[in-house]
Amino acid sequence: MKKINLTRQEKAIEDSLLKGEYINVNKSNFAAIAESIAARKKTLF
């Protein structure tokens, strides 16, 4: 199997996934989170 080199950011995400730092959310919660992030980005710029 070919080894894939990850960037520092990708490696940090992988490590967080392995530690269980992320949780599953349903579609409606995901949509609400995405909207909140988009709204915050609009107010910052």
KAZILIN-V637469 format. One record per run of one state. SS is the DSSP state (hx for helix, st for strand, lp for the rest). FROM is the first residue (numbers start at 1). LEN is the number of residues. If there is no record, write none. Layout:
BEGIN
ss->SS from->FROM len->LEN
ss->SS from->FROM len->LEN
END
This chain:
BEGIN
ss->lp from->1 len->7
ss->hx from->8 len->12
ss->lp from->20 len->7
ss->hx from->27 len->18
ss->lp from->45 len->1
END
